[in-house]
Amino acid sequence: MLRPRLPAALRRVLLGLAAGMLVPACGAQAPAPLGARLANSEADPFGAQNSGAAIEAFFNKTYGETIAANEPAARDSAINTDKGLLALIRSARKSLDGAFYDINDPGVVAAMIEAARRGVAVRLVTDTDNMAEKDDPTRPRQAILDLQAAGVAVRDDRRSAIMHHKFLIVDRKAVWMGSTNLTTSSLYHHNNNALILRSGGIADQYGKEFSRLFEQGSFGPLTGMFDGLVRPTFKMGGASVQVYFSPKGGGKAAVADELRRSRKSIRFLTFSLTDREVGDILVAKRRAGVEVTGVFDRWLAAGPYSLFLPFKAEVQSVYKDGNEALMHHKVFIIDGTTVITGSFNYSQNAESANNESFVIARRSRGLADAFEEEFQRVLNAALVNKPPAAKPRDSEQEVPEVPKI
């Protein structure tokens, strides 16, 4: 069983990749940048200009027991997910194309409006259910009305399956993605992560998905789109990154293959884990001697479809989180070198019905180390915290497990 270590003090981390080793990328006297940065270069297979590509990882500083304690800490943290997002929005010169399940945070909405007013073309896709106010579904959501009044084009999916994406494409050169919605809860209460991927090729992949949703209004399955296609791999320094979309885009099979290839360890942080195939693989790997350790969101762990109790019986080293709000990560860390992260919950809906995205980043020890530190922080909170017995109502807990199309 994993022996949890106390989490390191949350700090800005500079991680450079050079000849496969971690070295400072800017001299020792230089201030560290936001997030955990991996300096890279990339030969862009799509031919876009992409010098100085980088991966940056951001995590919410939400390791206390209560929302009241976590929100001020998250707002003050230099590597909280909002910091990279707001900096990217402010850096935009031409375009911002985003797809988010939920959009409501005043600070993010204000930044989007300011971008539109300075001439940036801002387009957004969101889930139909989140076009209205939560406390009164008969009233249009004020945040959406404010965006539209500023010239921001907003399109909703108008279907019962969930438009569950969380990504923003900036000037067609960089992508912000992960498990984080544009709500105050998601940015400052939940355990969440976000990556900035500075890659013209990856931005092109996300751009095609955005075009499918926003311009074509096609929110359904991707079946057939990847038949016979070799999925692009983007080289970023020593790392290789692949992007997957749902529904029915081959994502679950790719995750299953990655888990089957594990030899030493699997760490996971999961908001929703109900998929039996993924669960069976994890149990089989544990029986084969692979160290398997995970943290479930305690709210979803109590659900009728959750694999928490079967896992507890078989794997033992699984825990319920220690945050009053949601443990909203959807992360695997495999053998200390591969990270899987995005919006994709490990459920039937994520594969067959919802619009989702995630990345698999292989041979990236620096990125894996950053996520390992986050894993240890969340695990420590699960072991030592005593959160309130009931979590407050939160729209992001309401992710149905049975597909409705």
N, C-alpha and C positions, 0 to 999 in steps of 0.2 A: 504494500500500500504506500502511496505517496506520503512522504513526511512534509507537511506544509511548512514553508518558511514564512516568517513575518514579511509583509510587503516592504520593499524599499520605499524610502520617502519619495513621494511623487515629485518629479522634477522634469525639466526639459532635457531631452536626450538627443545627442548628436551621434548618428550612426553612419559612418561612411563605409562603402564597399570598395576595396582596392585589392586586386589580386586575391579575392576570396577572403580577405581578412578585414576586421573592423579597425578603422583608423580615423583620427579626426579629419574632417573634410575642410575645416577652416582653421587656422592656427589656434593654439590654446588660448590666446588672449581674446579671440573673437567671441561675441555673445552667441549662445546657442539659439537656433531658430525655433519656431513653434513646432511642437509635435516631435515624433521620433522620425528623423529624416534619413533616408538611404540615398546617397548621391549615386547617380547612374548616368550612363549614356545608352542610347538605343538606336539601332538601325531600324528605321520605321518601314515595315513592309508595305505601307500604303503610300509612301512617298511624301508624307507631310513633314513640314519642318518640325524638328523635335529635339533640338539641342538642349542639353542640361536636364533631361528627364529625371524625375525623382518620385519616390514613394514616401509619403508622410503618413504616420499613424497617429490618430487622436483617440483619447478615451475620456469618458465622463469621470470626474472626480466625485463619485457617488458611492462611497464605501461605508457611510454611517448607517445607523439604524433607521433614521427617519428622514422624510422629505424636508422637514424644517432645518435639519442639520446639513443635508446634502446640497440644497439649492445655493446657499451662499458660497460654499466651498467650490462647487462646480463653476459658478460665475467668475470666481477669482482665479481659477486654474488656467495656466498658460497652455496646457495641452487638452483642455476640454474640447469636445467636438465642435462647439460653436465657433471657436477661435479660427480654425482653418477655414470653416465655411464662410464666415463674415469677411475674412481677409480675401478670399477668392471672389466673392461677390463684388467687393470694392475694387478689385483689380480688373474686373471685366471691362473691355473696351468695345466689343462688338455684339456678343450674344451670350445669353444665359438660357439654356434649355434644361428644364428639370421635371422629373416625375417623382411625386411624393404621395404616399398614402394619405398623409395628414399635414395640413399647412395652417398654422395658427399663431406662431410665436410673434409677438409684436416687434421684437428687434430684427428678426429675419425679414418679416414683411416690410418693415421700414427700409431695410437695406435693398430689397428688391425694387421698391418704389423709387428710391434714390437712383438706382442704376437705370431704370427706365427713363427717368427725367433727364439724365445726362446723355441719353441717346442710345443706350444699350437695348437691343431687341430681346425682350424677356418673354418666354413662353413656358407655360406650366401645364402638366397633366396631374390630375388627382383623382381620388376615388369618389364616386357619386355620393356615397353616404356622408362624406365630409365636406360637401358643398353647403350644408346647412348648419345652424347652430346646434350644439349638443343639447342644450337645455330646452330648446324649442325648435324641433325639426321643421316647423312651418316657416321659419324665418331664414333667409339666405345668410350665410356666414359673413360677418362684417369684414373679416380679413380678406375674403375673396372679393367682396364688393370694392374694398379699398384698392386692391391690386388692379382690378379691371378698370376702375376710375382713372388710374395712373397710366393706362394703356397696355397693361400686362394681359396677354391672351391666355385664358384658362380653359382647358378642356377636361371634362370628366368622362369616365368610362361607360356609364349608363348600362351597367350589367350587375348581376348579383354577386358574381365572383369578385375577388378583391384586386384592385389595382394597388399592389403592395410595394412597388418600387420605392427606393430612396436614393436617387442620384441626380447630380447636377453637372452639366457639361458647360465649361467656361471657354468662350472664344474658340471652340472646337480644338482645343489644345490640351485641356486638363479635365479630369473627372473627379468629383467628390462623391463617394459612395460608401455604403456600409449598412448598419442596422438602425440608423438614426432618422427619425421623422423631423419635420420642421415645426415642432410643437414645444412649448415650454417644458412639458413633462419629459419629452424625449431628449431634450438638450440638457436639462438640469436636474432631473429626478431619477431617471432610469440608468441602469448600467448599459452603456452603448459604446460603439466604436465607429470610426469613420476613417477612410483612406483618401488621400489625394494622390491620384495617379497622373503624373505629368507625361502624357504620351499621346501624340497625335493619332497613332494607330488605335489605341484603346478608346480615345475620344470618338474616333470614327465608328467603332463597334457600337458604342452607346448612342451615337448619333443616328445610326440606322434603326435601332430600337425605338428611339424617340420619334423618328419620322413615321415608323409603323403605327405608333399610338396616336400621335398628335395630328399628323397630316392625312394618314389613311384611315384612321379610326378603327384599326385592326387590333383588338385586344385579346383575341382568342389564341388557340394553340399554335405553336411553331412547328407542328408536325410536317415533315417533308423539307423544311428549310435547310436542314443540316445533312440531309441524305447525301452520302458520297463526298461531303466536304471535309477537308482537313481543317480543323479549327485553328485559327491563327494563334501562335505563341509569341508573346512580346518579350524580348530580351531587355531587361532593365538591370544593367550591371551584371552581377552574378546570378540574378533571379530570372525566372521565366514565369510569365503571368498569362493565364487564360481566362476568358470571360464567358459566363453562361447566363442564359435568359430562360424564363418560363412564360407560359406553361408548355410542357412537353418539348423542351429544348435539349434534352439529354443530360440535364444537370444532375439528377439523382444518380444515374448510372456512373457519371464521372466521380461523384463523391464516394459511391460504393467501391469503385475500383481503387481510389486513393486510399481508403480505409483498409482494404484488403492487402495493399502493398506495405502497410506499416510493419515495422520489425521491432521497435523498441517501446514506443509510447504513443498514446492518444490522449490529449486533453480536450475537453469540450465544455463550452458555455452555451446553454440552450434555453431559449424562451419556450419553445414548443418542440418536443421530441415524441412523436407518435408513430413514426413510420417503422413498421415491423422489420422490414428488410435491413434498414440501417441499424436498428436495435440488435437484430440477430448477428450482424457482422461484429458489432462491438463486443457482444458476449462471447462470440467465438474467438476473437482476438485475445480477450482476457483469459480464456481457458488455455490458449496457446502460449501464454506467458508474456504477452504484451501488457505493459502497464496502462490501464484505462482508468481515468479519473475525470469526473465531471461535476458541474454545478447546474441544477435546474432552477428555473424560476419557481418559487414556492407556490405562487398563485396557480400557474398552469400545471404544476406537478400534482395538484389535487384533482385535476380533471379526469373524467372517466376514460379518456383515450391515452392519457400520459403513460409513458413507459417507466416512470420513476420507481414505482414499487417493484415491478419485475427486475429492474436494474439493481435496486437495493438488495434484493435477494441473491442475485447472481454476481454482481460486480462489487457491491459493498461500498467502494470508495466513490460514492456519489452523494451529493448533498443538496439541500434546499438553500437558496440564497438568503442573505441577511439584510436585504434592503426592503424597506416598507413599500417602495415603488417597485417597478418591474425590473427583473434581470433580463434585459431585452436582447442580449448578444445572440448571434447564430454563428458560432465559431468552432472550428476544429484546428488543433495544432498537432501535427503528425511528425514523430521522430525528431522533433526539435528543428526542423528545416522547412516544413510546408505549412502554410496558413490557408484556411478556407474561411471566407467571411463575406457577408452581404445581407440581403433582406430575406433570404431563403430559410424559412423554418422547415424542420425535418418532419413534414406532415404530408398526407395525401394531397391536400389542397395546393401546397407549394409546387408540387410537381405537375398536377393535372389541371389546375383551374386558375391560380392566381398569376398576375404579372409580377415577376421577381427577377433579381439579378444577384450574382455573386461572382467572386474571383477565386481561382486557385493559384497561389503564389508558391512556386517550388524553388528549392535550392536558395532560400533566402534566410540565412541564419539570423541576420540583423532584425528583419521583420518578425521572425518567429520568436526571437528573444523579447522584443517589445510586447508581443501578445502573451508570451509566457509570464512576463511581469504582471500584466493585467489579470491573467488567470490566477496568479498567486494572491493578488489583492482581493479579487472577488471570492476566492476560496477562503482566505483568512476571515473575511466578513461573514461568510456562511458559518464558519466554525465558532466565532466569538460573539457575534452580534445577537441581540434579542429584540428583533423588530416587533411592532404591534401585531397582534394575532390576526387582524384582518387588514388587507390592503384597501386603500381608497379606490373608488370606482375609476376606471381608466379605459378610454376607448380602445387602446391598443391591446387590452387583454381579450377583446372580443373578436378573436380570429377563429371562425368556425372550422371544425375538423372534418366535417363532411362536405364534399364539394357541392356547390350550388351554382349552376351555370345558366 
